């Protein structure tokens, strides 16, 4: 792990005994404006680097860290050697842990003025682009201490303050209690993916990679080629989860004739599932629904799709309503259902249809 010394502006590498550090959360500007690993390594001979807007951002972070008697900062632009693919792979898979273990996280909001009233609906804070980026979700959730700074590096609030926490919850859809205690393990897969459903990333693959820490998974980092990264990501979740809410996604205004698999193409398909929850009644009821015969609660990914056992009721020719083991909040003991269509000429093979319902 590379950390930037706030006193010398030199990068130092640690493999163990990592000192306390500040992690910076920010939105990248234009690539030519940011300061990267190679720039820091050449800082003593390339004075033009100090003129970059990204350098002022790093310097502001270093100054605030020094005020807090911390000697090191971690900034993704300059503390990862983007030219080293192995290092990039390790960094992306370690990102959640690095933010989790930081002494504190400084959030730099370049589009927020320091004279704003934070809890106003139309404030710069509420409208900041930082809340719309994919990577910043884990940067909000993982650290215990998150401090927000305006464009002039004046402190404007912290996660945990009642007014700030309430405003963040309204903007992001994340429950206040989650923001306060950081416990997301008891929440359904669908609710966590809902938080990411309206967020954007520059590279499409990062829609999945930026969420790995929320589910405590790692996966090979591959860019380019077929856009199946989010499907790969969901299959990794399935290896350690039996939560059926991963199948409860929908899409508005979809043609009823469209057929799909069980897994969503992107986080955007979870935009309407913010209130999906586990339900013990549903779990117990559904496992005994067919004449006392137990149904397996788990599922597996195969080379021919998803192998899963679900209670079903026929509603039309070859069309069935399948019951998932999840429900809407507040727990109503009414399971969520999806429509499945049996493939002609295939034994026990199905596709999902009517994904807008």
C-alpha positions in Angstrom: 0.0 0.0 0.0 1.4 3.4 -1.0 0.8 6.4 1.3 1.7 10.0 0.7 3.7 11.6 3.5 2.0 15.0 4.2 5.3 16.6 5.2 7.6 15.5 2.4 4.9 14.8 -0.3 6.8 11.6 -1.0 5.2 8.2 -1.5 6.1 5.5 1.0 5.2 1.8 0.7 3.9 -0.3 3.5 3.1 -4.0 3.5 2.5 -4.3 7.3 2.4 -2.0 10.3 0.5 0.6 8.3 0.5 3.9 10.1 -2.7 5.9 10.7 -3.8 7.7 7.5 -6.5 9.8 6.0 -8.3 8.4 2.9 -9.5 11.1 0.5 -12.8 10.7 -1.3 -13.4 13.0 -4.2 -14.6 13.2 -7.8 -12.0 13.0 -10.5 -11.7 16.0 -12.7 -10.3 15.9 -16.3 -7.6 13.3 -16.5 -5.0 16.0 -17.4 -5.9 17.9 -14.3 -5.2 15.1 -11.8 -1.9 14.1 -10.2 -0.9 10.5 -10.7 1.7 8.1 -9.2 4.2 8.9 -11.9 3.7 12.7 -11.3 4.5 12.4 -7.6 7.6 10.3 -8.4 8.8 13.1 -10.6 7.6 16.0 -8.4 11.2 17.2 -7.7 12.1 17.7 -11.3 8.7 18.6 -12.8 7.5 21.8 -11.1 4.6 22.1 -13.6 2.8 19.4 -11.7 2.1 21.8 -8.8 0.0 23.9 -11.2 -2.5 21.2 -11.7 -5.9 21.5 -10.0 -5.4 18.0 -8.7 -2.3 19.0 -6.9 -4.1 21.7 -5.0 -6.7 19.1 -4.0 -4.0 16.8 -2.7 -2.3 19.6 -0.9 -5.5 20.6 0.8 -6.0 17.0 2.0 -2.4 16.9 3.4 -2.9 20.2 5.2 -6.1 19.0 6.9 -4.4 15.7 7.8 -1.5 17.6 9.4 -3.9 19.7 11.4 -5.3 16.4 12.8 -1.7 15.2 13.6 -1.8 12.5 10.9 1.3 12.1 8.7 -0.1 10.1 5.8 -2.9 10.3 3.3 -4.2 7.8 0.8 -5.4 9.4 -2.5 -6.5 7.0 -5.3 -5.1 9.1 -8.1 -1.5 9.2 -6.9 -1.3 6.2 -4.4 -2.0 3.6 -7.1 0.4 3.0 -9.9 -2.2 2.9 -12.8 0.5 1.5 -15.1 0.9 -1.7 -13.1 -2.1 -4.0 -13.8 -1.3 -6.2 -10.9 -1.3 -3.3 -8.5 -4.6 -2.0 -10.0 -6.2 -5.4 -9.5 -5.1 -5.5 -5.9 -6.1 -2.0 -5.2 -9.7 -2.4 -6.5 -10.2 -5.6 -4.6 -8.8 -3.9 -1.4 -10.5 -0.6 -1.7 -13.3 -1.2 0.8 -10.8 -2.5 3.4 -8.5 0.6 2.9 -11.4 2.9 3.5 -12.6 0.8 6.4 -9.2 0.9 8.1 -8.4 4.6 7.6 -8.3 6.8 10.6 -10.8 9.1 8.9 -12.1 9.8 5.5 -12.1 13.4 4.1 -14.7 14.0 1.4 -13.8 16.8 -0.8 -16.8 18.4 -2.5 -15.5 20.6 -5.3 -19.0 21.7 -6.3 -20.1 22.8 -2.8 -19.7 26.2 -1.3 -18.9 26.5 2.4 -21.6 29.1 3.1 -24.4 26.5 2.3 -27.2 25.4 4.7 -26.6 21.7 4.6 -30.1 20.6 5.4 -31.8 22.7 2.7 -33.4 20.7 -0.1 -31.7 22.8 -2.8 -28.3 23.2 -1.2 -25.1 22.5 -3.0 -24.5 19.7 -0.6 -27.8 17.9 -1.5 -27.1 18.4 -5.2 -23.4 17.5 -5.2 -22.3 15.2 -8.0 -20.3 13.2 -5.3 -23.6 11.5 -4.3 -24.1 10.3 -7.9 -20.8 8.5 -8.5 -20.5 4.8 -8.1 -17.2 4.6 -6.2 -18.2 7.1 -3.6 -20.9 4.7 -2.2 -18.3 2.5 -0.5 -16.3 5.6 0.5 -19.4 6.8 2.4 -20.2 3.5 4.1 -16.9 1.9 4.9 -15.1 4.5 7.1 -16.2 5.1 10.7 -15.3 8.8 10.5 -16.3 10.7 7.4 -15.8 14.5 7.3 -17.1 16.7 4.5 -15.2 19.7 3.1 -16.3 22.4 0.7 -14.4 23.5 -2.4 -12.4 25.9 -0.3 -11.4 23.1 2.2 -13.6 24.5 5.0 -15.2 21.8 7.1 -19.0 21.7 6.5 -20.1 18.6 8.5 -19.5 15.0 9.4 -21.3 11.7 9.0 -22.9 11.0 12.3 -24.1 14.6 13.0 -28.0 14.4 13.1 -28.6 17.1 10.5 -25.9 15.8 8.1 -26.9 12.2 8.5 -30.5 13.0 7.8 -29.7 14.9 4.7 -27.4 12.2 3.4 -30.1 9.6 4.0 -32.7 11.7 2.0 -30.3 12.1 -0.9 -29.0 8.5 -1.0 -31.9 6.4 0.3 -29.6 4.8 2.8 -31.3 4.5 6.2 -29.9 6.8 8.9 -29.1 3.8 11.2 -26.9 2.3 8.6 -25.0 5.6 8.2 -24.6 5.7 12.0 -23.5 2.1 12.7 -22.2 1.0 9.3 -23.9 -2.4 9.6 -25.2 -3.5 6.2 -24.9 -7.3 6.7 -28.5 -7.7 7.8 -29.9 -5.8 4.8 -31.0 -7.6 1.7 -29.0 -7.8 -1.5 -31.6 -5.8 -3.3 -31.6 -2.9 -0.8 -27.8 -2.6 -1.1 -28.0 -2.6 -4.9 -30.8 0.0 -4.8 -28.3 2.5 -3.3 -26.2 2.1 -6.4 -29.0 2.0 -8.9 -28.8 5.8 -9.8 -25.0 6.1 -9.6 -22.7 6.4 -12.5 -19.2 5.3 -13.3 -16.9 6.4 -16.1 -16.1 2.8 -17.1 -19.2 0.5 -17.3 -17.3 -2.4 -15.6 -16.9 -0.2 -12.5 -20.6 -0.3 -11.8 -19.8 -3.8 -10.4 -16.3 -3.4 -9.2 -17.2 -0.4 -7.0 -19.7 -2.5 -5.1 -17.6 -5.5 -4.2 -16.9 -4.3 -0.7 -20.6 -4.0 0.1 -20.8 -7.8 -0.3 -17.4 -8.8 1.0 -16.4 -10.4 -2.3 -13.5 -10.2 -4.7 -13.3 -11.0 -8.4 -10.9 -10.7 -11.3 -10.7 -7.2 -12.7 -11.3 -7.3 -16.5 -12.0 -4.2 -18.7 -13.2 -4.3 -22.3 -15.0 -7.0 -24.2 -18.5 -8.2 -23.5 -20.3 -6.2 -20.9 -21.1 -9.1 -18.5 -19.2 -7.7 -15.5 -22.4 -7.1 -13.4 -23.6 -10.6 -14.1 -20.2 -12.0 -13.0 -20.6 -9.8 -9.9 -24.0 -11.2 -9.0 -22.7 -14.8 -9.5 -20.0 -14.0 -6.9 -22.7 -12.8 -4.5 -24.6 -16.0 -5.0 -21.6 -18.1 -3.9 -22.1 -16.9 -0.3 -25.8 -15.9 -0.2 -29.2 -17.5 -0.5 -31.0 -14.1 -0.6 -33.7 -14.3 -3.3 -34.0 -10.5 -3.4 -31.2 -10.6 -6.0 -33.8 -11.9 -8.4 -36.5 -9.3 -7.5 -35.3 -6.5 -9.9 -37.7 -4.8 -12.3 -37.5 -2.3 -15.2 -40.1 0.4 -15.9 -42.0 0.3 -19.3 -40.5 -3.0 -20.4 -42.3 -4.9 -23.1 -44.1 -7.9 -21.6 -42.7 -10.1 -24.5 -39.0 -9.5 -23.5 -37.4 -12.6 -22.1 -34.3 -12.5 -19.8 -32.4 -14.6 -17.4 -32.7 -14.3 -13.6 -29.8 -11.9 -13.2 -30.0 -8.1 -13.9 -27.8 -6.5 -16.6 -26.9 -3.5 -14.4 -27.6 -1.9 -11.0 -30.1 0.4 -12.6 -32.6 -2.5 -12.6 -32.7 -2.3 -8.8 -34.1 1.2 -8.9 -37.5 0.2 -7.7 -36.5 -2.3 -4.9 -35.5 -0.1 -2.0 -38.0 -1.7 0.4 -37.3 -5.4 -0.1 -36.5 -7.3 3.0 -35.8 -10.8 4.4 -38.9 -12.3 6.1 -38.7 -15.3 8.4 -42.3 -16.1 7.8 -41.8 -16.3 4.1 -38.7 -18.4 4.6 -40.5 -20.9 6.8 -43.7 -21.0 4.8 -42.2 -21.3 1.3 -40.0 -24.3 2.3 -43.2 -26.2 3.2 -45.6 -25.0 0.6 -45.8 -28.0 -1.6 -47.6 -30.7 0.4 -45.0 -30.7 3.2 -42.2 -31.3 0.8 -39.2 -29.1 1.7 -37.8 -26.9 -1.1 -34.1 -26.0 -1.1 -33.5 -22.4 -0.1 -30.2 -22.2 -2.0 -29.4 -21.8 -5.6 -26.3 -22.3 -7.8 -24.9 -20.9 -11.0 -24.3 -23.5 -13.7 -23.1 -23.4 -17.3 -26.7 -23.5 -18.4 -28.1 -20.7 -16.1 -29.3 -20.7 -12.5 -30.4 -23.9 -10.8 -33.1 -23.0 -8.3 -36.3 -24.5 -6.8 -39.3 -22.2 -6.4 -43.0 -22.7 -5.7 -45.0 -21.8 -8.8 -48.5 -21.3 -10.0 -49.6 -21.5 -13.6 -51.3 -18.3 -14.8 -51.4 -18.8 -18.6 -50.2 -21.3 -21.2 -46.5 -22.0 -20.3 -46.5 -18.9 -18.0 -46.0 -19.3 -14.2 -45.9 -17.1 -11.2 -42.8 -18.0 -9.1 -42.5 -17.1 -5.4 -39.3 -15.6 -4.1 -38.2 -15.8 -0.4 -38.4 -12.1 0.2 -41.1 -9.5 0.8 -41.7 -5.8 0.9 -41.2 -3.6 4.0 -42.8 -3.5 6.4 -42.9 -7.3 6.4 -46.3 -8.3 5.2 -45.8 -12.0 4.9 -46.7 -11.7 1.2 -43.9 -12.9 -1.0 -42.6 -11.1 -4.0 -43.2 -13.1 -7.2 -41.7 -13.1 -10.7 -43.1 -14.4 -14.0 -41.4 -17.3 -15.6 -42.0 -18.9 -19.0 -41.2 -22.5 -19.8 -39.0 -23.0 -22.8 -40.6 -25.1 -25.5 -39.1 -28.5 -25.9 -36.9 -28.1 -22.8 -37.2 -30.0 -19.5 -37.3 -27.7 -16.5 -35.7 -24.7 -18.3 -37.3 -21.3 -17.9 -36.8 -17.7 -18.8 -38.1 -14.6 -17.0 -40.8 -12.5 -18.7 -42.9 -9.5 -17.8 -40.0 -7.9 -16.1 -41.9 -4.6 -15.7 -44.4 -6.2 -13.3 
